[in-house]
Amino acid sequence: MTVADLGAVLAIEAQAYSHPWTHGNFVDSLAAGHLAEVLEGDGGRIAGYFVAMEGVDELHLLNLTIAPAGQGSGLGSALLETVLAHARSRGLAQVWLEVRASNARARALYARRGFDEVGLRRGYYPGLRGREDAVLMRRVVAAPPPAPTRGPATATVAAAAKAAGRGGTDGVE
Ligand SMILES: CC(C)(COP(=O)(O)OP(=O)(O)OC[C@H]1O[C@@H](n2cnc3c(N)ncnc32)[C@H](O)[C@@H]1OP(=O)(O)O)[C@@H](O)C(=O)NCCC(=O)NCCS
């Protein structure tokens, strides 16, 4: 995503949300170097996008949106897989996100893609009738790589992995 995409992105935001991100929100994200990509549909038109912020060992998904006309045809799931692939390729262990408590469709999408509901942020979002809670969701995407150890230390790592039910030191999902 670049600033040149923001006209199309903001048009989708306005259709998709009661409280859309502003031009300034996107510009700030791009300036901060957040991971931001658009999904191109027919004729090169923007069909969806995501914005995510990389942390030390995690990716925080800030925005994932599919244009209403294209919703329900698998694009959101595909874009979420792209986000997870980015986390994996960067060696980030977890992906975090907040979702409106009332957004049952998005909560179900994330839950089916391995996200757990791990917390509630009360009054996090502006709503049409007062503030609305956010559900905090997290997906573990990879274990940190095993430390390169030798001798007894290696045996200890292997035993710990076995005890944890992993049966080895490969990354897990
Ligand atoms: C949430 C959103 C990103 C999902 O994208 P999408 O392209 O519509 O979703 P998909 O077509 O990949 O479908 C995802 C799941 O929802 C189901 N679904 C599709 N259309 C649906 C509908 N109208 N009602 C309920 N479920 C529906 C699909 O069957 C699919 O189920 P599965 O996970 O078992 O395969 C998209 O609807 C969107 O942008 N919504 C508005 C913005 C938003 O809420 N963003 C998330 C903020 S955290």
Ligand as a Chemical Component Dictionary entry (heavy atoms), coordinates in Angstrom:
data_LIG
# 
_chem_comp.id                   LIG 
_chem_comp.type                 NON-POLYMER 
_chem_comp.pdbx_formal_charge   0 
_chem_comp.three_letter_code    LIG 
# 
loop_
_chem_comp_atom.comp_id 
_chem_comp_atom.atom_id 
_chem_comp_atom.alt_atom_id 
_chem_comp_atom.type_symbol 
_chem_comp_atom.charge 
_chem_comp_atom.model_Cartn_x 
_chem_comp_atom.model_Cartn_y 
_chem_comp_atom.model_Cartn_z 
_chem_comp_atom.pdbx_ordinal 
LIG C1  C1  C 0 -14.292 -9.830  7.977  1  
LIG C2  C2  C 0 -13.846 -9.842  6.504  2  
LIG C3  C3  C 0 -12.406 -9.370  6.411  3  
LIG C4  C4  C 0 -13.939 -11.292 6.007  4  
LIG O1  O1  O 0 -13.577 -11.313 4.626  5  
LIG P1  P1  P 0 -14.471 -12.110 3.556  6  
LIG O2  O2  O 0 -13.757 -12.102 2.260  7  
LIG O3  O3  O 0 -15.827 -11.566 3.589  8  
LIG O4  O4  O 0 -14.460 -13.566 4.215  9  
LIG P2  P2  P 0 -14.365 -14.976 3.477  10 
LIG O5  O5  O 0 -15.150 -14.953 2.198  11 
LIG O6  O6  O 0 -12.934 -15.381 3.417  12 
LIG O7  O7  O 0 -15.171 -15.878 4.478  13 
LIG C5  C5  C 0 -14.708 -16.095 5.778  14 
LIG C6  C6  C 0 -15.714 -16.969 6.473  15 
LIG O8  O8  O 0 -16.958 -16.245 6.655  16 
LIG C7  C7  C 0 -18.055 -16.984 6.095  17 
LIG N1  N1  N 0 -18.972 -16.048 5.490  18 
LIG C8  C8  C 0 -18.892 -15.543 4.262  19 
LIG N2  N2  N 0 -19.908 -14.712 4.039  20 
LIG C9  C9  C 0 -20.646 -14.682 5.185  21 
LIG C10 C10 C 0 -21.818 -13.994 5.588  22 
LIG N3  N3  N 0 -22.475 -13.152 4.777  23 
LIG N4  N4  N 0 -22.253 -14.180 6.849  24 
LIG C11 C11 C 0 -21.618 -15.026 7.690  25 
LIG N5  N5  N 0 -20.501 -15.709 7.348  26 
LIG C12 C12 C 0 -20.032 -15.530 6.119  27 
LIG C13 C13 C 0 -17.418 -17.879 5.055  28 
LIG O9  O9  O 0 -18.210 -19.050 4.879  29 
LIG C14 C14 C 0 -16.073 -18.206 5.651  30 
LIG O10 O10 O 0 -16.206 -19.280 6.534  31 
LIG P3  P3  P 0 -14.986 -20.312 6.788  32 
LIG O11 O11 O 0 -14.015 -19.557 7.652  33 
LIG O12 O12 O 0 -15.625 -21.464 7.474  34 
LIG O13 O13 O 0 -14.410 -20.642 5.448  35 
LIG C15 C15 C 0 -14.755 -8.978  5.623  36 
LIG O14 O14 O 0 -16.076 -9.438  5.702  37 
LIG C16 C16 C 0 -14.709 -7.505  5.965  38 
LIG O15 O15 O 0 -13.872 -6.776  5.456  39 
LIG N6  N6  N 0 -15.651 -7.056  6.820  40 
LIG C17 C17 C 0 -15.745 -5.640  7.182  41 
LIG C18 C18 C 0 -14.511 -5.171  7.914  42 
LIG C19 C19 C 0 -14.185 -6.046  9.096  43 
LIG O16 O16 O 0 -15.051 -6.416  9.885  44 
LIG N7  N7  N 0 -12.895 -6.348  9.228  45 
LIG C20 C20 C 0 -12.363 -7.120  10.332 46 
LIG C21 C21 C 0 -12.072 -6.181  11.439 47 
LIG S1  S1  S 0 -11.220 -7.027  12.758 48 
# 
loop_
_chem_comp_bond.comp_id 
_chem_comp_bond.atom_id_1 
_chem_comp_bond.atom_id_2 
_chem_comp_bond.value_order 
_chem_comp_bond.pdbx_ordinal 
LIG C1  C2  SING 1  
LIG C2  C3  SING 2  
LIG C2  C4  SING 3  
LIG C2  C15 SING 4  
LIG C4  O1  SING 5  
LIG O1  P1  SING 6  
LIG P1  O2  DOUB 7  
LIG P1  O3  SING 8  
LIG P1  O4  SING 9  
LIG O4  P2  SING 10 
LIG P2  O5  DOUB 11 
LIG P2  O6  SING 12 
LIG P2  O7  SING 13 
LIG O7  C5  SING 14 
LIG C5  C6  SING 15 
LIG C6  O8  SING 16 
LIG C6  C14 SING 17 
LIG O8  C7  SING 18 
LIG C7  N1  SING 19 
LIG C7  C13 SING 20 
LIG N1  C8  SING 21 
LIG N1  C12 SING 22 
LIG C8  N2  DOUB 23 
LIG N2  C9  SING 24 
LIG C9  C10 SING 25 
LIG C9  C12 DOUB 26 
LIG C10 N3  SING 27 
LIG C10 N4  DOUB 28 
LIG N4  C11 SING 29 
LIG C11 N5  DOUB 30 
LIG N5  C12 SING 31 
LIG C13 O9  SING 32 
LIG C13 C14 SING 33 
LIG C14 O10 SING 34 
LIG O10 P3  SING 35 
LIG P3  O11 DOUB 36 
LIG P3  O12 SING 37 
LIG P3  O13 SING 38 
LIG C15 O14 SING 39 
LIG C15 C16 SING 40 
LIG C16 O15 DOUB 41 
LIG C16 N6  SING 42 
LIG N6  C17 SING 43 
LIG C17 C18 SING 44 
LIG C18 C19 SING 45 
LIG C19 O16 DOUB 46 
LIG C19 N7  SING 47 
LIG N7  C20 SING 48 
LIG C20 C21 SING 49 
LIG C21 S1  SING 50 
# 
